[in-house]
């Protein structure tokens, strides 16, 4: 059976819980982790958060292709440092396991003057998991994200919802979006490796469900 090289985790926007979802997926799939573009280096980075939430050793985490200091959109953060993010610089890390690649922000976040995050997703050619909040506004944001991905003929593997359980919004996303919600991650207090490990998928799945 041919398994996928990995999955790409995107969001309906910023601060929707992509990093927590990435950690959950990494644990669930026994995968490696890669953050292609890391903007904002003060404090705990996304890679460090995922490492803390999984407890996996450092060799399961691959270096970002670009790191910029300001916690801004990648194109602006790079511009302020006199740098240019180039699409040709990105190559999926070589790994013996599938790789969970976590994007920055949503699908239309700029990487430079001409290239968007969705262009990177298309270049890597990985199945995409969308991370969305569970509350008000998520139906519209998720359906717009699905529309953008499908317009580029990108494969959508499913949706992860973060926040208080909301069955009405889940059903709407699944029905109108013609997509499955693979997990619902409630607010975890404390948020750590032990509490994250208690989150079960909404339906059983394994790597074969992310076949390309």
C-alpha positions as CSV (number, residue, x, y, z in Angstrom):
1,X,0.0,0.0,0.0
2,X,1.4,3.4,-1.0
3,X,1.1,5.8,1.9
4,X,1.2,9.6,1.6
5,X,4.4,11.5,2.2
6,X,2.5,13.6,4.6
7,X,-0.3,16.1,5.1
8,X,-0.5,19.9,5.0
9,X,-2.3,21.6,7.9
10,X,-3.9,24.9,7.1
11,X,-6.4,27.1,8.8
12,X,-9.5,29.2,8.2
13,X,-7.4,32.1,9.5
14,X,-4.8,32.8,12.2
15,X,-5.2,31.7,15.9
16,X,-7.6,28.9,15.0
17,X,-5.5,26.2,16.7
18,X,-3.4,24.8,13.8
19,X,-0.5,24.1,16.0
20,X,-2.5,22.1,18.5
21,X,-4.2,20.2,15.7
22,X,-0.8,19.5,14.1
23,X,0.5,18.1,17.4
24,X,-2.6,15.9,17.7
25,X,-2.2,14.7,14.1
26,X,1.5,14.1,14.6
27,X,0.7,11.9,17.6
28,X,-2.2,10.1,15.9
29,X,-0.2,9.3,12.7
30,X,3.2,8.8,14.4
31,X,4.5,11.4,12.0
32,X,7.3,14.0,11.8
33,X,6.7,17.7,11.9
34,X,7.8,20.6,9.7
35,X,6.9,24.3,9.8
36,X,7.9,25.6,6.3
37,X,7.7,29.3,7.3
38,X,8.0,30.4,10.9
39,X,7.2,34.1,11.6
40,X,7.8,35.3,15.1
41,X,10.7,33.9,17.0
42,X,10.2,35.5,20.4
43,X,8.8,33.2,23.0
44,X,7.8,29.6,22.2
45,X,7.7,28.8,18.5
46,X,5.2,26.5,16.9
47,X,7.8,23.8,16.5
48,X,8.6,24.0,20.2
49,X,4.9,23.9,21.1
50,X,4.3,20.8,19.0
51,X,7.4,19.2,20.6
52,X,6.1,19.9,24.1
53,X,2.6,18.6,23.3
54,X,3.9,15.4,21.7
55,X,7.0,14.6,23.8
56,X,8.7,13.3,20.6
57,X,12.5,13.6,20.3
58,X,14.2,16.5,18.4
59,X,15.0,14.3,15.4
60,X,11.2,14.2,14.6
61,X,11.2,17.9,13.9
62,X,12.6,19.4,10.7
63,X,14.1,22.8,10.4
64,X,11.9,25.6,8.8
65,X,12.9,26.7,5.4
66,X,12.4,30.3,6.5
67,X,12.4,31.9,9.9
68,X,11.6,35.6,10.4
69,X,11.5,37.6,13.6
70,X,8.3,39.7,13.5
71,X,5.0,37.9,14.2
72,X,3.4,39.1,11.0
73,X,2.4,37.7,7.6
74,X,5.4,35.9,6.2
75,X,5.8,38.3,3.3
76,X,5.8,41.4,5.5
77,X,8.0,39.9,8.2
78,X,10.5,38.9,5.5
79,X,10.3,42.3,3.8
80,X,11.2,44.0,7.1
81,X,14.4,42.0,7.2
82,X,15.3,42.7,3.6
83,X,14.6,39.1,2.6
84,X,12.5,37.4,-0.1
85,X,10.7,34.1,0.5
86,X,11.1,32.1,-2.7
87,X,8.8,29.2,-3.6
88,X,11.6,27.2,-5.2
89,X,13.4,27.0,-1.9
90,X,10.8,24.7,-0.4
91,X,11.3,21.0,-0.5
92,X,9.5,18.4,1.6
93,X,12.0,17.1,4.2
94,X,13.4,13.6,3.7
95,X,11.9,11.4,6.4
96,X,11.2,7.8,7.1
97,X,7.7,8.8,8.4
98,X,5.0,10.9,6.9
99,X,5.4,14.6,7.6
100,X,2.8,17.0,9.2
101,X,3.5,20.3,7.5
102,X,1.9,23.3,9.3
103,X,1.3,26.4,7.3
104,X,1.1,30.0,8.5
105,X,-2.3,31.5,8.8
106,X,-4.8,30.6,6.0
107,X,-4.6,29.5,2.4
108,X,-4.3,33.0,0.9
109,X,-1.6,34.3,3.2
110,X,1.1,36.0,1.0
111,X,4.6,34.5,1.0
112,X,6.0,37.3,-1.3
113,X,4.6,39.8,-3.8
114,X,3.3,37.1,-6.1
115,X,3.0,33.8,-4.2
116,X,0.5,32.7,-1.6
117,X,0.4,29.9,0.9
118,X,-1.9,27.9,-1.4
119,X,0.9,28.0,-4.0
120,X,3.2,26.3,-1.6
121,X,0.5,23.7,-0.8
122,X,0.1,23.0,-4.5
123,X,3.8,22.6,-5.0
124,X,4.2,20.1,-2.2
125,X,1.1,18.2,-3.4
126,X,0.1,16.9,0.0
127,X,-3.5,16.2,1.2
128,X,-4.8,19.1,3.2
129,X,-6.4,19.2,6.6
130,X,-8.3,22.4,7.4
131,X,-8.4,23.6,11.0
132,X,-11.4,25.7,12.0
133,X,-12.9,27.1,15.2
134,X,-16.1,25.6,16.3
135,X,-18.1,28.8,17.0
136,X,-20.0,31.5,15.2
137,X,-18.6,32.4,11.7
138,X,-16.8,29.1,11.2
139,X,-19.2,27.8,8.5
140,X,-18.5,30.7,6.2
141,X,-14.8,30.7,6.8
142,X,-14.5,26.9,6.3
143,X,-16.6,26.8,3.2
144,X,-14.5,29.7,1.7
145,X,-11.3,27.8,2.5
146,X,-12.7,24.6,0.9
147,X,-13.7,26.6,-2.2
148,X,-10.2,28.0,-2.6
149,X,-8.5,24.6,-2.2
150,X,-10.9,22.9,-4.6
151,X,-10.4,25.7,-7.2
152,X,-6.7,24.6,-7.3
153,X,-7.7,20.9,-7.4
154,X,-6.1,20.3,-4.0
155,X,-7.1,17.2,-2.1
156,X,-8.9,17.9,1.2
157,X,-8.4,15.1,3.7
158,X,-10.8,16.6,6.3
159,X,-11.4,19.2,8.9
160,X,-10.4,19.5,12.6
161,X,-12.6,21.8,14.7
162,X,-11.2,23.5,17.8
163,X,-13.2,24.8,20.7
164,X,-16.4,23.9,22.5
165,X,-18.3,21.1,20.8
166,X,-20.8,22.5,18.3
167,X,-22.8,19.7,16.6
168,X,-24.8,22.1,14.5
169,X,-21.7,23.8,13.0
170,X,-20.1,20.4,12.5
171,X,-23.1,19.1,10.6
172,X,-23.3,22.2,8.4
173,X,-19.6,22.0,7.5
174,X,-19.9,18.4,6.6
175,X,-23.1,18.8,4.6
176,X,-22.5,22.0,2.8
177,X,-18.7,21.5,2.5
178,X,-19.0,17.8,1.4
179,X,-16.1,17.0,3.8
180,X,-15.6,15.0,6.9
181,X,-14.7,16.4,10.3
182,X,-12.0,14.1,11.5
183,X,-11.6,15.5,15.0
184,X,-13.1,17.9,17.5
185,X,-10.6,19.3,20.0
186,X,-12.3,20.9,23.0
187,X,-10.7,23.5,25.2
188,X,-8.2,21.5,27.2
189,X,-7.2,22.8,30.7
190,X,-4.4,22.3,31.1
191,X,-3.3,22.0,27.5
192,X,-0.5,19.4,27.6
193,X,0.6,16.1,26.2
194,X,-1.6,14.1,28.6
195,X,-4.8,16.0,27.9
196,X,-4.2,16.1,24.2
197,X,-3.8,12.3,24.2
198,X,-7.3,12.0,25.4
199,X,-8.8,13.5,22.3
200,X,-10.2,10.7,20.0
201,X,-11.0,11.1,16.3
202,X,-14.7,11.5,15.4
203,X,-14.3,8.4,13.3
204,X,-11.3,5.9,13.2
205,X,-8.7,6.7,10.6
206,X,-5.1,5.9,9.8
207,X,-2.5,6.9,7.3
208,X,-4.4,5.0,4.6
209,X,-7.2,7.7,4.9
210,X,-4.7,10.3,3.6
211,X,-3.8,8.4,0.5
212,X,-2.9,10.6,-2.5
